[in-house]
Structures are given as structure tokens and as C-alpha cells.
Amino acid sequence: MNLVMVGINFRNTPVDVREQLALGGEKLTVALEFIQREFNCESVILSTCNRVEMYFARLDGTPLPSVLDISVLLSQVIKIDSGILETVLMAICGQEAVRHLFRVVSSLDSLVLGEGQIAGQVKQAYEAARVAGASGPALNSLFQWARQVARRVRTETGLAHGHVSVSSVAVDYVREVFDHFGDKTVAVLGAGKMAELTLKQLAGLKPKRVIVTNRSLDRAENLAKSHGGVAVPWAELDSVLVKADIVLSTTGAPEPIVTLERWRGISRMRKKGRCVVLDIAVPRDFDPAIHDGDSVCLFNIDDLNSVRNATLDERRSHAQSAEQIVELETGRFLRDWMRRKHGSAIAKLTREFEAKRENIVGKLMQKLNGRLTTEDKHYIEGAFRLLQNQYLHGPIAALTEESADGAKQGGHTLLDALRKIFRLPELDS
């Protein structure tokens, strides 16, 4: 398969360069149009926070864009020094590019093994290329097959089981304590990025009320507004904790803001039952002694990370099974591609043999006319047809199984060999 992937990812390129290379929105459209105009080949561009990968394909053997070509392209689209790009861009061709895409879409090549976002991101990248008219028969087939691979890995292995983000694990803890949330109040202490990410997860539980408090009331109001909550001044922290069923604390305070003594005073005013405190601040916001496992369940960042790490270990145990699926599907895709690619050639080869067989059998029947029974004729015709099939089986099987890489060795293909061996100059794929 005439395929190449040119790109970068988190393994070989620092985040500051990846940020500059991000191709989204209008930049993505411009890049796809540039590729079609300058290189006249199929293309799909996958751009995420951890990778920017460009897939190029052609049905013929015409050379595809090189690392140098893409360096120039990106330098024009995003105004970055092409010299920098040449040092980080990598190229993967043919069969290895197919295998690479299947590993990417299966989240085997992700920063977080088994993460669930990448399959959707690959789908969106393909859809964007399809809408732009940039993809074609080769990449349509490849990316549709990639979706099947991702589905197999997800359903047949445990690679995606369990949550591995701190915010997702935090929600799992809350679900272990409460079985319903329609009457619960979530209190958020702090309004930074971690508070936003975790609150987004908690909001999925559809609690009755969300209260956000922060030393900066403006930031508290912005976060509360985005999740249908209310903001209160930091000075009212105690009253907030009195009302809370679930507390999410992410402040940057240098020492605990809720000591055991302070909590005891709050507890005497609480009329609610159990309270879950998710203390994901470093240093911790709540005195660990507050936890009693009954009225108060306190989980800190170490608790959440231990579950996260255990989940990752479990996922790693399934990686080998996922890799086997990828390897199997890579071979299946390439065989299917070569079979379809050489379909017309196989049909022509078969017709040539059919014509020669019918000519020989016809002459034989004329010579033996009157000396053969109907049963004899059927037997002879069947024997020649079987001989033809046996002769063609090897060449056809080899042609349909020829890999993209194998087809390029020495500059000649099995199709070229068949033309010479069987004297078939008209044989084309």
C-alpha cells in the first residue's frame, strides 16, 4: 500500500513544540487544501494535544510527501521554522504506517494507556478529511478498518477498563458512598484547573446543588456559572461545609485549612448524614484525622493515585492481547487491500487461462469426436479445469498476500513477474 505517516507525538517532541504544531479549525482546513493542491494525494490529519500525524496515500506508486515537504507545508500554515520541524518530524511507511494507526486508535500508543478519547479523535480527523474531499479509496478503507480494530480491542480486552484520571477516580469513590445524588450538595473549595476537571465529572452525577468558594470570588463565580452552581465568599467556608454532602478541595494553601478542631465545630452544626471529602490539594487542605469512615470519608490525592496506578497496572496486563489483535488486523487489512487492488489483474489472468484451456479442450474434443461418452467429456473438462485452478492458486495467493513493503523491494512487484512469466503485457491492477 502506497501509504506514509509524517508527524510528531509526545514521545519525541516537547509540549511547547506540539502546541505550535496544533492543527485545528481553520488551520486544519488550510493544511488539507494545501496538500490537495500541492501534492494531489489523499490525506487525513490527526491533531491532538499529544500528537500531530498526517497520513498520505495514493493508489499508484507515485512518491508521497516527504518530511521536508511537510516541514515546508507546516512552516507556511503555522509560521514555524521548517528547520525545527525537520529535527522532530518522523515518517513511517507502508505496513508499519498501518500498524501504527491501529495502535494509535486502540490507545496502545497513548500517554495514558487505554484512554478512551483517541478513538473519537481519529474518527473526527477522518470525518474532517472526508468532508473536505481530502480522503479517497485508500484512506477511506484504512480509517474505516481502524474503527473496527479499536472496537475489537475495547470489547475483547480489558485495556480500557477502569478510570485512570484523578477526577474520574474521585467520582468512583463518591459512588461507593452514595447510591443517589438528586438530593446532594457538592461544595468546591478552590477554582483552579483541577477543581474544574473534577467538578465536571461530579456534575455528571446531577447533584441537587453546587456551591463554589474561593479566595478570589470572581474565579468562584466563573466556575460556578459554568456548572449551574452558586458562588459564596471564602469567609463563609464553615457554613458551606455545614451544607455539603460532597466536598471537593483543591486550594493551594500552604497548610491545612480545615483542622480537626475546626471540623468538630462544623460537625456540631451539621444536620446532614455522611460527608465525603475529596482532598486533592497538595499540601492537603483537610487534617487526615477528620476521617472516621462513618460520618466522614476523607480521600486524599495519594488514595486516588493508588487506585489510578492499580488500574494502569491492570490495563498493562491486557496490552499484549491488544497488540495481538492489532497485528492480526494489520495483516488482514493488507491482504484485503491487495486482493481488492489486484482484483482486475486476477480476473484478466483467470480469463487468459480460461481461454487457453477452452481452446485446448475444444481441439481435443474435435480429435476424439465419436470416441467419447458424455461422461468422458465431463471428466476431461473437469480435469483440465482442476489443473488450471491448481496452476493459478499459487500466483493468485501470492499476489493477494503481497505486502506494501514487499511490493517495493528491488523496484519490482509480483504483478511485474506475472506479466513476464505468463507473457501478459496487458495485465494491470
C-alpha positions as CSV (number, residue, x, y, z in Angstrom):
1,M,0.0,0.0,0.0
2,N,1.4,3.4,-1.0
3,L,1.0,5.0,2.4
4,V,3.1,7.2,4.6
5,M,2.5,8.9,8.0
6,V,4.5,12.0,8.8
7,G,4.2,13.5,12.2
8,I,5.2,14.1,15.8
9,N,4.0,12.9,19.2
10,F,4.6,13.2,22.9
11,R,7.4,10.7,22.8
12,N,9.8,12.7,20.6
13,T,8.5,16.3,20.8
14,P,8.2,18.6,23.8
15,V,4.9,20.1,24.6
16,D,5.9,23.7,23.6
17,V,6.6,22.5,20.0
18,R,3.4,20.3,19.9
19,E,1.4,23.4,20.9
20,Q,2.7,25.3,18.0
21,L,2.0,22.4,15.6
22,A,-1.6,22.0,16.6
23,L,-3.8,22.0,13.5
24,G,-7.4,22.7,14.4
25,G,-10.3,24.7,12.9
26,E,-9.2,26.9,10.0
27,K,-5.6,25.7,10.1
28,L,-6.7,22.2,9.5
29,T,-8.8,23.2,6.5
30,V,-5.9,25.2,5.1
31,A,-3.5,22.3,5.6
32,L,-5.8,19.8,3.8
33,E,-6.4,22.2,0.9
34,F,-2.6,22.8,0.6
35,I,-1.9,19.1,0.5
36,Q,-4.5,18.5,-2.2
37,R,-3.2,21.5,-4.3
38,E,0.5,20.8,-3.9
39,F,0.7,17.0,-3.7
40,N,-2.6,15.8,-5.2
41,C,-2.8,12.8,-2.8
42,E,-5.3,11.5,-0.2
43,S,-4.7,12.9,3.3
44,V,-6.1,12.7,6.8
45,I,-4.6,14.9,9.6
46,L,-4.9,13.8,13.2
47,S,-4.2,16.7,15.6
48,T,-4.5,16.2,19.4
49,C,-2.6,17.6,22.4
50,N,-0.2,14.6,22.3
51,R,0.3,14.2,18.5
52,V,0.1,15.7,15.1
53,E,0.1,13.0,12.4
54,M,-0.5,13.3,8.7
55,Y,-1.5,10.3,6.7
56,F,-0.9,10.3,2.9
57,A,-1.9,7.7,0.3
58,R,-2.0,7.2,-3.4
59,L,-3.5,4.3,-5.4
60,D,-0.4,4.3,-7.7
61,G,3.3,4.2,-6.9
62,T,3.9,8.0,-7.3
63,P,6.0,9.3,-4.4
64,L,4.2,10.8,-1.4
65,P,5.1,13.9,0.6
66,S,8.4,13.7,2.5
67,V,9.4,15.1,5.8
68,L,11.0,18.0,4.0
69,D,7.8,18.6,2.1
70,I,5.7,18.6,5.3
71,S,8.2,20.8,7.1
72,V,7.7,23.4,4.4
73,L,3.9,23.0,4.5
74,L,3.7,23.4,8.2
75,S,6.0,26.4,8.2
76,Q,3.7,28.1,5.8
77,V,0.4,27.2,7.6
78,I,1.6,27.9,11.2
79,K,4.6,30.1,10.6
80,I,7.2,28.0,12.4
81,D,10.8,27.5,11.3
82,S,11.0,24.5,9.0
83,G,14.4,23.7,10.3
84,I,13.0,22.9,13.7
85,L,10.3,20.7,12.2
86,E,12.9,18.6,10.2
87,T,14.5,17.6,13.5
88,V,11.3,16.3,15.1
89,L,9.1,15.0,12.3
90,M,9.2,11.3,11.7
91,A,8.0,9.2,8.7
92,I,6.5,5.7,8.8
93,C,5.7,4.0,5.5
94,G,3.5,1.1,4.2
95,Q,2.7,-1.7,6.5
96,E,4.3,0.0,9.5
97,A,2.1,3.0,9.0
98,V,-1.0,0.8,9.0
99,R,0.2,-0.9,12.2
100,H,1.0,2.5,13.8
101,L,-2.5,3.9,13.1
102,F,-4.1,0.7,14.5
103,R,-2.0,1.1,17.7
104,V,-2.9,4.7,18.0
105,V,-6.7,4.2,17.6
106,S,-6.5,1.4,20.1
107,S,-4.8,3.7,22.6
108,L,-1.7,1.5,22.8
109,D,0.4,4.5,21.8
110,S,-1.3,6.9,24.1
111,L,0.3,8.8,27.0
112,V,-2.3,7.1,29.2
113,L,-2.6,3.5,28.2
114,G,-6.2,2.6,27.3
115,E,-7.6,6.2,27.4
116,G,-10.9,6.4,25.6
117,Q,-10.7,9.8,23.8
118,I,-8.3,8.8,21.0
119,A,-10.7,6.6,19.0
120,G,-13.2,9.5,18.8
121,Q,-10.4,11.9,17.8
122,V,-9.3,9.6,15.0
123,K,-12.9,9.4,13.8
124,Q,-13.2,13.2,13.8
125,A,-10.0,13.6,11.9
126,Y,-11.2,11.1,9.2
127,E,-14.6,12.8,9.0
128,A,-13.0,16.2,8.6
129,A,-10.8,14.9,5.8
130,R,-13.8,13.2,4.1
131,V,-15.9,16.4,4.3
132,A,-13.0,18.4,2.8
133,G,-12.7,15.9,0.0
134,A,-9.2,15.0,1.1
135,S,-9.6,11.3,1.7
136,G,-10.1,8.7,-1.0
137,P,-10.4,5.0,-1.6
138,A,-7.2,4.1,0.2
139,L,-7.6,6.2,3.4
140,N,-11.4,5.6,3.5
141,S,-10.7,1.9,3.6
142,L,-7.8,2.3,6.1
143,F,-9.6,4.5,8.6
144,Q,-12.9,2.6,8.5
145,W,-10.9,-0.6,9.2
146,A,-9.1,1.3,12.1
147,R,-12.5,1.8,13.8
148,Q,-13.1,-1.9,13.7
149,V,-9.7,-2.5,15.3
150,A,-10.5,-0.1,18.1
151,R,-13.8,-1.7,18.7
152,R,-12.2,-5.2,18.9
153,V,-9.6,-4.0,21.4
154,R,-12.2,-2.3,23.5
155,T,-14.6,-5.2,23.6
156,E,-12.2,-8.2,23.6
157,T,-9.6,-7.0,26.1
158,G,-9.5,-5.1,29.4
159,L,-7.3,-2.4,28.0
160,A,-9.9,0.4,28.6
161,H,-11.3,-0.9,31.9
162,G,-11.4,1.4,34.9
163,H,-10.7,5.1,35.3
164,V,-7.2,6.5,35.3
165,S,-7.7,10.2,35.8
166,V,-7.7,11.6,39.3
167,S,-11.1,13.2,38.7
168,S,-12.7,10.0,37.4
169,V,-11.3,8.0,40.3
170,A,-12.7,10.6,42.7
171,V,-16.2,10.2,41.2
172,D,-15.8,6.4,41.6
173,Y,-15.1,6.9,45.3
174,V,-18.2,9.1,45.7
175,R,-20.4,6.4,44.0
176,E,-19.2,3.9,46.6
177,V,-20.6,6.0,49.4
178,F,-23.8,7.3,47.9
179,D,-26.3,5.5,45.7
180,H,-28.2,8.6,44.6
181,F,-27.4,12.3,44.2
182,G,-30.6,14.2,43.4
183,D,-30.7,15.5,47.0
184,K,-26.9,16.1,47.4
185,T,-24.9,19.3,47.7
186,V,-21.4,19.5,46.2
187,A,-19.1,22.1,47.8
188,V,-16.0,23.1,45.8
189,L,-13.1,24.7,47.6
190,G,-10.8,26.4,45.1
191,A,-11.4,27.3,41.4
192,G,-8.3,26.1,39.6
193,K,-7.9,23.6,36.7
194,M,-8.1,20.5,38.9
195,A,-11.3,21.8,40.5
196,E,-12.8,22.5,37.1
197,L,-11.9,19.0,35.8
198,T,-13.2,17.2,38.8
199,L,-16.3,19.3,39.1
200,K,-17.1,18.4,35.5
201,Q,-17.1,14.7,36.5
202,L,-19.1,15.3,39.6
203,A,-21.7,17.3,37.7
204,G,-22.4,14.2,35.7
205,L,-23.9,12.7,38.8
206,K,-26.6,15.5,38.7
207,P,-26.4,16.7,42.3
208,K,-29.1,19.0,43.7
209,R,-26.8,21.9,44.2
210,V,-23.2,23.1,43.6
211,I,-21.5,25.7,45.8
212,V,-18.1,27.1,44.9
213,T,-16.0,29.1,47.3
214,N,-12.6,30.6,46.6
215,R,-10.4,33.4,47.9
216,S,-11.0,35.1,44.6
217,L,-14.8,35.4,44.4
218,D,-14.6,36.3,40.6
219,R,-13.0,33.0,39.8
220,A,-15.5,31.2,42.0
221,E,-18.3,32.8,40.2
222,N,-16.9,31.9,36.8
223,L,-16.6,28.2,37.8
224,A,-20.0,28.1,39.5
225,K,-21.7,29.7,36.5
226,S,-20.3,27.1,34.1
227,H,-21.9,24.2,36.1
228,G,-25.1,25.8,37.2
229,G,-23.9,26.5,40.7
230,V,-23.6,29.4,43.1
231,A,-20.5,31.2,44.4
232,V,-20.1,32.3,48.0
233,P,-17.3,34.3,49.7
234,W,-14.4,32.5,51.2
235,A,-15.3,33.9,54.6
236,E,-18.4,31.7,54.6
237,L,-16.4,28.5,54.3
238,D,-17.8,27.0,57.5
239,S,-21.4,27.5,56.5
240,V,-20.6,25.9,53.1
241,L,-19.2,22.8,54.8
242,V,-22.2,22.6,57.1
243,K,-24.5,22.2,54.0
244,A,-22.2,19.9,52.0
245,D,-22.6,16.2,51.3
246,I,-19.6,16.1,49.0
247,V,-16.6,18.3,49.4
248,L,-14.0,18.8,46.6
249,S,-11.0,20.7,47.9
250,T,-8.2,21.9,45.6
251,T,-6.8,25.0,47.1
252,G,-3.1,26.0,47.0
253,A,-3.0,26.7,50.7
254,P,0.5,26.0,52.4
255,E,-1.1,24.3,55.4
256,P,-4.5,22.6,56.2
257,I,-7.4,25.0,56.0
258,V,-9.7,22.6,58.0
259,T,-8.1,21.3,61.1
260,L,-9.6,18.6,63.3
261,E,-10.8,21.2,65.8
262,R,-12.4,23.3,63.1
263,W,-14.2,20.3,61.7
264,R,-15.6,19.3,65.1
265,G,-17.2,22.7,65.3
266,I,-18.6,22.3,61.8
267,S,-19.9,18.8,62.7
268,R,-21.9,20.1,65.6
269,M,-23.8,22.4,63.2
270,R,-24.4,19.8,60.5
271,K,-27.8,18.2,60.3
272,K,-26.8,16.0,57.3
273,G,-25.6,12.5,57.4
274,R,-22.3,11.2,55.9
275,C,-19.9,13.6,54.2
276,V,-17.4,12.6,51.5
277,V,-14.3,14.9,51.4
278,L,-12.1,14.6,48.3
279,D,-8.9,16.4,49.3
280,I,-6.8,16.5,46.1
281,A,-4.8,19.5,47.2
282,V,-1.0,19.3,47.7
283,P,-0.3,20.2,50.5
284,R,-3.5,18.7,51.9
285,D,-6.4,21.0,52.8
286,F,-8.0,18.7,55.5
287,D,-6.4,17.2,58.6
288,P,-6.3,13.4,57.9
289,A,-7.6,12.8,61.5
290,I,-11.0,14.1,60.3
291,H,-11.6,10.7,58.6
292,D,-13.6,8.2,60.7
293,G,-15.0,6.0,58.0
294,D,-18.5,6.6,59.2
295,S,-19.8,10.2,59.3
296,V,-16.8,11.4,57.3
297,C,-15.0,9.6,54.5
298,L,-11.8,11.6,53.6
299,F,-9.8,10.7,50.5
300,N,-6.6,12.5,49.6
301,I,-4.5,12.6,46.4
302,D,-2.4,9.6,47.4
303,D,-5.6,7.5,47.8
304,L,-6.8,8.4,44.4
305,N,-3.4,7.9,42.8
306,S,-3.1,4.4,44.3
307,V,-6.3,3.4,42.6
308,R,-5.2,5.1,39.4
309,N,-1.9,3.2,39.4
310,A,-3.6,-0.1,40.2
311,T,-5.9,0.4,37.2
312,L,-3.0,1.2,34.9
313,D,-1.2,-2.0,36.1
314,E,-4.4,-3.9,35.3
315,R,-4.5,-2.3,31.8
316,R,-0.9,-3.2,31.1
317,S,-1.7,-6.8,31.7
318,H,-4.1,-6.6,28.8
319,A,-1.7,-4.8,26.4
320,Q,-0.3,-8.0,24.9
321,S,-3.7,-9.2,23.9
322,A,-4.4,-5.8,22.3
323,E,-1.1,-5.9,20.5
324,Q,-2.0,-9.3,19.1
325,I,-5.3,-8.0,17.8
326,V,-3.5,-5.1,16.1
327,E,-1.0,-7.4,14.5
328,L,-3.7,-9.8,13.2
329,E,-5.9,-6.9,11.9
330,T,-2.8,-5.3,10.2
331,G,-2.3,-8.5,8.2
332,R,-6.0,-8.9,7.4
333,F,-6.3,-5.3,6.2
334,L,-3.2,-5.5,3.9
335,R,-4.3,-8.8,2.4
336,D,-7.8,-7.4,1.8
337,W,-6.4,-4.3,0.3
338,M,-4.0,-6.1,-2.0
339,R,-6.9,-8.5,-3.0
340,R,-9.1,-5.6,-4.0
341,K,-6.3,-3.7,-5.6
342,H,-5.3,-6.6,-7.8
343,G,-8.9,-7.8,-8.4
344,S,-8.9,-6.7,-12.1
345,A,-5.5,-8.2,-12.7
346,I,-6.6,-11.6,-11.2
347,A,-9.7,-11.5,-13.3
348,K,-7.6,-10.9,-16.5
349,L,-5.2,-13.6,-15.6
350,T,-8.0,-16.1,-15.0
351,R,-9.7,-15.1,-18.3
352,E,-6.4,-15.7,-20.2
353,F,-6.1,-19.2,-18.7
354,E,-9.8,-19.9,-19.3
355,A,-9.4,-19.0,-23.0
356,K,-6.3,-21.2,-23.4
357,R,-8.0,-24.1,-21.5
358,E,-11.1,-23.9,-23.6
359,N,-9.0,-23.8,-26.8
360,I,-7.0,-26.9,-25.9
361,V,-10.0,-28.9,-24.7
362,G,-12.0,-27.8,-27.8
363,K,-9.3,-29.2,-30.1
364,L,-9.1,-32.4,-28.0
365,M,-12.8,-33.0,-28.2
366,Q,-12.8,-32.5,-32.0
367,K,-10.0,-35.0,-32.4
368,L,-11.7,-37.6,-30.2
369,N,-15.1,-36.9,-31.6
370,G,-17.3,-40.0,-31.6
371,R,-15.0,-41.9,-29.3
372,L,-16.1,-40.3,-26.0
373,T,-19.2,-40.7,-23.9
374,T,-20.9,-37.7,-22.3
375,E,-19.4,-38.8,-19.0
376,D,-15.9,-39.0,-20.5
377,K,-16.3,-35.4,-21.9
378,H,-17.4,-34.1,-18.4
379,Y,-14.4,-35.9,-16.8
380,I,-11.9,-34.4,-19.2
381,E,-13.3,-30.9,-19.0
382,G,-13.2,-31.2,-15.1
383,A,-9.7,-32.5,-15.1
384,F,-8.4,-29.6,-17.2
385,R,-10.3,-27.1,-15.1
386,L,-8.8,-28.6,-11.9
387,L,-5.3,-28.4,-13.5
388,Q,-5.9,-24.7,-14.4
389,N,-7.0,-23.9,-10.8
390,Q,-4.0,-25.6,-9.3
391,Y,-1.6,-23.7,-11.5
392,L,-3.3,-20.4,-10.7
393,H,-3.7,-20.9,-7.0
394,G,0.0,-20.1,-6.1
395,P,0.4,-17.0,-8.2
396,I,-3.0,-15.5,-7.2
397,A,-2.5,-16.3,-3.5
398,A,1.0,-14.7,-3.6
399,L,-0.4,-11.6,-5.4
400,T,-3.2,-11.1,-2.9
401,E,-0.9,-11.5,0.1
402,E,1.9,-9.3,-1.2
403,S,2.6,-6.6,1.4
404,A,3.1,-3.0,0.7
405,D,6.7,-3.2,1.8
406,G,7.4,-6.4,-0.1
407,A,6.0,-4.9,-3.3
408,K,8.7,-2.3,-3.3
409,Q,11.7,-4.4,-2.9
410,G,14.0,-4.1,-5.9
411,G,11.6,-1.8,-7.6
412,H,9.6,-4.8,-9.0
413,T,6.3,-6.4,-7.9
414,L,4.8,-9.8,-8.2
415,L,2.5,-8.2,-10.8
416,D,5.6,-7.4,-12.9
417,A,6.7,-11.0,-12.5
418,L,3.4,-12.4,-13.6
419,R,3.5,-10.3,-16.7
420,K,6.8,-11.8,-17.7
421,I,6.2,-15.4,-16.7
422,F,2.8,-15.7,-18.4
423,R,3.6,-13.2,-21.2
424,L,0.7,-11.0,-20.3
425,P,1.7,-7.4,-21.2
426,E,-1.9,-6.2,-20.8
427,L,-2.1,-7.4,-17.1
428,D,-2.7,-4.3,-14.9
429,S,-4.0,-3.8,-11.4
